[in-house]
Amino acid sequence: MGCGTSVATEPQGKRVEDAWADDTVSPSPALTMKAAVLIQRWYRRYMARLEMRRRYTWNIFQSIEYAGEQDQLQLSSFFSFMLDNFTQLNGNGPDLISQLLDPVVDPWLDRETCYKLIPVPESYTGPRLSFPLSVSDTDALLGAFKEQQTLHARYVLQLLYETKRLLKQMPNIIHLSTSYTNEITICGDLHGRLDDLLLIFYKNGLPSAETPYVFNGDFVDRGKKSIEVVSLLFAYLLLYPDYMHLNRGNHEDHIMNLRYGFTKEVMQKYKTHGREILQLFQDVFSLLPIATVIDGKILIVHGGISDQTDLDFLSSIDRHKVKSAMRFPRRSLEHLDIGHSCKRKRLAAGSRPSSHSKNQRTPNQRRQCGHSRQDSAASTSSSSSSSSSLSSSSSSFCSPRTPSCLSPRPCPSSPSMPYTINVLQVPYLDSLSSVPPPAPPQHDREWKQVVDILWSDPKTQEGCSPNTFRGGGCYFGPDVTRRLLLQHGLQLLIRSHECKQEGYELCHGGQVITIFSASNYYEEGSNRGAYIKVGRELVPRFYQYQVSRTTRKLTLTQRVRAAEGTALKALKEKLFTHRSELLSGLQQYDQNNTGCVSLSEWAQAFESVLRLDLPWRTLRPHLARLAPDGSVDYQSCFEDMEPGIPLPQVTQKLADTLFRYRTDIEIIFNIIDKDHSGLISIEEFRHTWRLFSAHLGVDIDDRAIDDLARSIDFNKDGSIDFTEFLEAFRVVHKLNNKEQQLNGKTAGGK
């Protein structure tokens, strides 16, 4: 019975299987291939869109960064001109700026043992250094910084004194040899990122005879641990002077430090002796070597070169004289021929003559090797080809919005000849005077050579042209690189100065390498850091890394989305600070006051005002809404932002000016606030504004300034809390404010 059941059911089961097989026919190879192609096509489109987002995010970060450098250059050029040529600015202007540009060294600092007068209390638990330094001292310093401890002011001063003494004995260009070591490690910008430095030491080893290093400048600014980074580098320099080498960067500059954070960090961490420490840093920075050469074949400089770079000349200059590359050489009006033949152009009241300067940066005037940006039209016409050969000696600093100082007006000569500047527009009383430029003296040539080394960037086009994107140095092409390498028997140029997404980049046929060691420079996950190792064969090997506690857990899409959000937030803040100019430019296309313009008009207006060379059409969905007819509702660009603290009594014109130039005002205030207390008198506030308005050429009524000063003197004690004042003119995002208010209510309810 059972056997029969088994026999009877077997064919039935087989019939079921056969039926199932008939229903599930395997797909044909053609259908399988079609599905694979569709999936592949979708994936490629997805990755292409992701790459597009990554690239425009990068462009936003970089454009905003370099725009800030341009603003700093303009402010510095104004300071320099006022200090050199005017004895009085509304009472005491040059006295204020001379404290920054030509500071008088405290006699107390001249004494080599002044640091011994500073007591170290028993309660101090940080490292106690003894000089000359030993390995145990550097280990203690390293451990203390890992534990978030601060080095006592006495030891900071002593460390700086010993570093200064050592650097005085060093040449301008350091020559190294791989015959004494297996490999030399070369690191780029660190920008106050202690975690990156510690990771490099962890992966590659601490500085020693077996592991020599070259750090290629920009140790400070932007990051929050600049003191710790530069203290460690100086300590290892003292411990191993033959195996630790430091080049100067463009941020080893006390004027740059005012804007980008190092000055503020020092004053916050060392409230009592901060000014003395800053003065010593200024001296030490000016003594740093400006280049390193390995085996006579590899040149290492921070920024780049120009068609005027002369390594033999650079070897002979007194680098200590260039305290700041942003301190322009003195140009007294007494040396300029201002006669009756000069044409005078009256300045329009309340206008800024530089807003339409011929030196203004245009979208075609770009630099960079690689795929991110190109000098797409720098040499398409005879005039542009002429400008591409402009020597850096005539354009070491070229502000896109010409400041209220010497304003070169170039006149093109024949295409085969370099651009020559034969007219200078200088402010004289309330007018502009055209005068012939004086012959550059020796110290001018020294300064310009140093500026080109610290500030220049490579480009893909041939020739050498003004670095209009940054405002300082030059763009140098492959021909300039080849010429300098051939002239000095070199094979390779290694430089830093530019953040790269992978931490490094090759250009000029592999003859120029950019190395950048600060990972997550713009945003968490935005870029990797890298360093180079070079052995006796002189073949560079690259090592990448990324300091992150969260990035590893994120997908590529999440990382791109996070960086994109931060970049768009920064861009929207910039739009808000230029709101008046943008609205004025847009309203030229909107004659009927509809509040809408076409997409092309919207993009054109944004680029003409902001000069950021961004893909505005691509960015439009993130910045503005479309109207029902497909035009752009340009008022919607500013809906997401608002002032930090509304001040209804401030006029719109004054408020717009303060929003836009908030950082410049803060720098001028820091010059006035000698004790860094954060408080200034109403009279000092007036001086701040007078100096600032002279810089901008903006005519704001004194009564409006007085009303503003009184309105922010909340306790009516005659002093202004400048931090609160700046907070009122900080752009904030409405969404952030709502979240903070919601969190505050939630916390209050608990």
ROBABA-783995 format. One line per 2 residues: number of its first residue (from 1); for each residue x negated, y negated, z of C-alpha. Coordinates in steps of 0.5 Angstrom, whole numbers, plus 500, padded with zeros to 3 digits. Example, Ala and Ser with C-alpha at 12.3 -4.5 7.8 and 13.67 -1.06 7.14 Angstrom:
2
1	475 509 516; 473 502 514
end
This chain:
750
1	500 500 500; 495 495 502
3	490 497 496; 496 496 491
5	497 490 494; 490 488 493
7	490 490 486; 497 487 485
9	495 480 487; 488 480 484
11	491 478 477; 496 473 480
13	490 469 483; 486 470 477
15	492 467 473; 492 461 478
17	485 460 477; 486 460 470
19	491 455 470; 487 450 475
21	481 450 470; 486 449 464
23	488 442 468; 481 440 470
25	478 439 463; 471 437 464
27	470 430 461; 466 429 454
29	459 427 454; 461 421 450
31	466 419 456; 461 420 461
33	456 415 457; 461 410 457
35	463 410 464; 455 410 466
37	454 404 461; 460 400 464
39	457 401 471; 450 399 469
41	453 393 465; 457 391 471
43	451 392 476; 447 388 471
45	452 382 471; 452 382 479
47	445 382 480; 444 376 474
49	449 372 478; 446 374 485
51	439 372 482; 442 365 479
53	445 364 486; 438 365 489
55	435 360 484; 439 354 485
57	439 355 492; 431 355 492
59	432 349 487; 436 345 492
61	431 347 498; 425 344 494
63	428 338 491; 431 336 498
65	424 337 501; 420 333 495
67	425 328 496; 423 327 503
69	416 326 501; 418 321 496
71	421 317 502; 415 318 506
73	410 315 501; 414 309 499
75	415 307 507; 407 308 508
77	406 304 501; 410 299 504
79	407 299 511; 400 299 507
81	402 293 503; 405 289 509
83	399 290 513; 394 288 508
85	397 282 505; 401 279 510
87	400 276 517; 407 275 519
89	413 278 518; 419 275 522
91	414 274 528; 410 281 529
93	411 286 523; 404 287 522
95	402 288 529; 407 293 529
97	405 297 523; 398 296 525
99	399 301 531; 400 306 526
101	396 305 520; 390 302 524
103	390 304 531; 385 302 536
105	382 307 539; 383 307 547
107	376 306 550; 378 311 555
109	377 316 549; 370 314 547
111	368 318 554; 366 325 552
113	368 327 559; 375 323 559
115	378 330 560; 375 331 566
117	379 326 570; 385 330 568
119	387 334 574; 390 341 573
121	394 343 579; 394 349 583
123	401 350 580; 399 351 573
125	400 358 571; 397 358 564
127	390 359 561; 384 356 564
129	379 355 559; 372 355 560
131	367 352 554; 363 355 550
133	369 359 549; 369 367 550
135	373 372 547; 377 373 554
137	379 365 553; 382 366 546
139	385 373 548; 388 369 554
141	390 363 550; 394 368 545
143	397 372 551; 400 365 554
145	403 363 547; 406 369 546
147	409 368 553; 412 361 551
149	407 358 556; 404 351 554
151	396 349 555; 395 344 560
153	393 337 557; 386 337 560
155	384 344 556; 388 341 549
157	383 335 550; 377 339 551
159	379 343 546; 379 337 541
161	373 334 543; 369 341 542
163	372 342 535; 371 334 533
165	364 335 535; 363 342 531
167	367 339 525; 362 333 525
169	356 338 523; 360 341 517
171	360 339 510; 366 337 506
173	365 343 502; 364 350 505
175	360 355 501; 361 362 503
177	359 369 501; 362 376 501
179	355 379 502; 355 379 509
181	362 381 510; 367 386 507
183	373 382 505; 375 375 506
185	382 373 508; 385 367 505
187	392 364 508; 396 359 506
189	401 354 509; 403 356 516
191	407 349 518; 408 351 526
193	410 358 525; 407 361 531
195	410 368 529; 407 368 522
197	400 367 525; 401 372 530
199	404 377 525; 398 376 520
201	393 377 526; 397 384 528
203	397 386 521; 390 384 519
205	386 383 525; 384 378 529
207	378 373 527; 371 376 528
209	365 378 524; 368 383 521
211	375 379 519; 373 372 517
213	379 368 515; 380 361 511
215	386 358 513; 388 353 507
217	391 347 511; 398 345 513
219	398 348 520; 403 343 523
221	409 340 522; 416 343 520
223	415 348 525; 416 348 533
225	410 351 535; 405 347 531
227	401 345 538; 400 353 539
229	398 354 532; 393 349 531
231	390 350 538; 389 358 536
233	386 356 530; 381 351 533
235	379 356 539; 377 361 534
237	373 356 530; 369 354 536
239	369 362 538; 367 364 531
241	364 358 527; 361 362 521
243	367 367 520; 373 362 521
245	374 356 516; 379 351 516
247	381 347 510; 385 340 510
249	392 340 508; 396 334 506
251	400 335 513; 393 334 517
253	395 327 517; 398 322 522
255	403 319 518; 406 325 515
257	406 328 522; 411 322 524
259	416 324 519; 415 332 520
261	415 333 527; 408 334 530
263	408 327 533; 415 328 536
265	413 335 539; 406 333 542
267	410 327 545; 415 332 548
269	410 337 551; 405 332 553
271	409 326 556; 403 323 560
273	397 324 555; 401 325 549
275	398 319 546; 391 321 547
277	392 327 544; 395 325 538
279	389 320 537; 384 326 538
281	388 330 533; 388 324 528
283	380 324 528; 380 332 528
285	384 332 522; 380 327 518
287	374 331 519; 376 338 517
289	373 340 510; 377 339 504
291	375 345 500; 371 352 501
293	368 356 495; 367 363 496
295	360 366 492; 360 360 488
297	366 363 484; 373 362 488
299	375 355 489; 380 354 495
301	383 347 496; 390 346 499
303	394 342 493; 390 342 487
305	385 338 482; 386 333 477
307	382 331 470; 378 326 475
309	376 331 480; 369 332 481
311	366 337 486; 359 334 486
313	362 327 488; 367 330 493
315	361 333 497; 358 326 498
317	363 322 500; 365 321 508
319	371 324 509; 372 322 516
321	374 315 513; 380 318 510
323	384 318 516; 390 319 512
325	391 320 505; 398 316 505
327	394 310 508; 393 306 501
329	386 303 500; 386 295 502
331	389 291 496; 388 284 498
333	392 278 494; 386 274 495
335	382 279 490; 388 279 485
337	389 273 480; 395 270 481
339	395 264 477; 400 259 473
341	400 264 467; 404 269 472
343	411 270 470; 415 270 476
345	422 274 477; 427 272 482
347	429 278 486; 436 279 486
349	439 278 493; 441 284 497
351	438 288 491; 433 293 491
353	428 292 485; 426 299 485
355	432 303 483; 431 302 476
357	424 303 476; 420 305 470
359	416 310 474; 423 313 477
361	423 321 476; 427 324 471
363	429 331 470; 424 332 464
365	418 330 469; 417 337 473
367	412 341 475; 411 348 477
369	408 354 474; 413 360 473
371	420 361 472; 423 356 477
373	422 349 473; 418 347 467
375	416 340 464; 421 341 459
377	420 335 455; 414 332 458
379	410 332 451; 415 332 446
381	414 325 444; 408 321 442
383	409 316 449; 410 322 453
385	404 326 450; 400 319 452
387	403 319 459; 401 327 460
389	394 324 459; 394 319 465
391	389 320 469; 390 321 477
393	385 316 478; 391 311 476
395	397 314 479; 395 318 486
397	401 316 489; 407 314 484
399	413 313 488; 419 314 484
401	423 309 487; 418 303 487
403	417 301 494; 416 293 496
405	408 294 494; 404 294 489
407	408 297 483; 404 299 477
409	407 298 470; 404 302 465
411	403 300 458; 402 306 453
413	396 305 449; 394 310 443
415	396 317 444; 389 319 444
417	387 315 449; 389 315 457
419	395 311 459; 392 305 462
421	395 300 467; 394 293 465
423	399 290 469; 401 290 477
425	408 287 479; 406 285 486
427	411 282 491; 409 275 492
429	414 271 497; 421 272 494
431	418 273 487; 415 279 483
433	408 276 480; 404 280 474
435	397 280 475; 391 284 472
437	389 290 477; 382 289 480
439	376 294 478; 377 300 483
441	371 300 488; 368 306 491
443	372 307 497; 378 307 492
445	375 313 488; 374 317 494
447	381 316 497; 384 318 490
449	379 324 489; 382 326 496
451	389 325 495; 389 329 488
453	386 335 492; 391 335 498
455	397 333 494; 397 336 486
457	401 341 483; 400 346 477
459	404 345 471; 405 350 465
461	404 344 460; 397 342 458
463	394 335 461; 394 331 467
465	400 327 469; 403 323 475
467	406 328 480; 413 324 480
469	416 330 483; 413 329 490
471	410 322 489; 403 323 490
473	397 327 487; 398 329 479
475	401 335 475; 395 339 472
477	395 343 466; 391 350 464
479	386 346 460; 385 342 466
481	384 348 470; 379 351 465
483	375 345 464; 374 344 472
485	372 352 472; 367 352 466
487	364 345 469; 362 348 476
489	361 356 474; 368 358 477
491	373 364 476; 379 362 480
493	382 357 484; 386 358 490
495	391 353 493; 397 353 497
497	402 347 498; 408 350 495
499	413 355 498; 414 361 493
501	419 366 494; 414 372 494
503	409 368 498; 404 368 492
505	404 366 485; 399 366 479
507	399 361 473; 395 358 468
509	393 365 465; 391 368 472
511	386 362 474; 390 359 479
513	393 363 485; 398 359 490
515	399 363 497; 404 361 502
517	404 364 509; 410 361 512
519	416 366 511; 423 364 512
521	420 357 510; 427 354 508
523	432 359 512; 432 366 515
525	430 370 509; 429 365 504
527	422 367 502; 416 372 504
529	409 370 507; 403 372 504
531	395 372 505; 390 374 500
533	384 379 501; 378 378 497
535	372 383 497; 365 383 493
537	368 384 487; 372 378 487
539	379 381 485; 384 378 490
541	389 383 493; 396 380 496
543	399 382 502; 406 380 504
545	410 380 510; 417 377 513
547	418 375 520; 425 377 522
549	429 379 527; 435 380 523
551	434 380 516; 432 387 515
553	439 389 517; 442 384 512
555	443 387 505; 440 382 499
557	447 379 498; 448 377 505
559	441 374 505; 443 370 499
561	449 368 501; 446 366 508
563	441 362 504; 446 359 499
565	450 356 505; 444 353 508
567	442 350 502; 449 347 500
569	450 344 507; 444 340 506
571	446 338 499; 453 336 502
573	449 332 507; 445 328 502
575	451 327 498; 454 323 504
577	448 319 505; 448 317 498
579	456 316 498; 456 309 496
581	452 309 490; 455 316 487
583	462 313 488; 459 306 484
585	456 311 479; 463 315 478
587	467 309 478; 464 307 472
589	467 313 468; 473 312 472
591	476 305 469; 483 307 471
593	481 309 478; 485 315 478
595	479 319 482; 478 324 477
597	472 324 471; 470 329 466
599	465 335 469; 460 332 464
601	461 325 467; 461 328 474
603	454 331 473; 451 326 469
605	453 321 475; 450 325 480
607	444 326 477; 443 319 475
609	443 317 482; 440 323 486
611	435 325 481; 434 332 484
613	435 336 477; 440 341 479
615	445 345 475; 450 341 477
617	456 344 473; 454 351 476
619	454 348 483; 461 344 482
621	465 349 485; 461 349 491
623	462 341 491; 468 338 488
625	475 341 487; 478 341 480
627	485 337 478; 490 340 475
629	488 337 468; 481 340 469
631	478 334 471; 473 333 477
633	476 330 483; 470 326 485
635	473 324 492; 473 331 494
637	465 331 494; 465 328 501
639	471 331 505; 467 336 509
641	462 331 512; 463 325 517
643	459 321 522; 457 324 528
645	460 318 532; 465 314 529
647	463 306 530; 469 302 527
649	465 296 528; 460 297 523
651	461 295 516; 461 300 511
653	455 297 507; 451 297 513
655	453 304 515; 452 307 508
657	445 304 509; 444 307 516
659	446 314 514; 441 314 508
661	435 311 511; 436 314 518
663	429 318 518; 425 311 516
665	429 307 521; 427 313 526
667	419 312 524; 419 305 525
669	423 305 532; 417 310 534
671	412 305 532; 415 300 536
673	417 305 542; 410 305 545
675	412 309 551; 416 314 547
677	422 313 552; 427 313 547
679	429 306 550; 428 299 546
681	431 292 548; 436 289 543
683	430 284 541; 426 290 539
685	432 293 535; 432 287 531
687	425 287 530; 426 294 527
689	431 292 523; 427 286 520
691	422 291 518; 426 296 515
693	430 291 511; 424 288 509
695	422 295 506; 428 296 503
697	429 289 500; 436 290 503
699	440 283 505; 444 285 512
701	446 279 516; 443 278 522
703	450 277 526; 452 284 523
705	445 287 526; 447 283 533
707	454 286 533; 451 293 532
709	446 292 537; 451 290 542
711	456 295 541; 451 301 542
713	448 298 548; 454 302 552
715	452 300 559; 450 293 558
717	443 293 561; 440 290 555
719	437 296 552; 439 301 547
721	438 309 547; 436 310 540
723	437 317 540; 445 316 541
725	444 310 536; 441 316 531
727	446 321 533; 452 316 531
729	449 316 524; 448 323 523
731	452 327 518; 456 332 521
733	460 337 518; 468 337 520
735	468 345 520; 462 345 525
737	466 339 529; 472 343 529
739	469 350 531; 465 346 537
741	471 343 539; 475 350 539
743	469 353 543; 469 347 548
745	477 348 549; 476 356 550
747	470 354 555; 474 349 559
749	480 354 559; 476 360 562
end
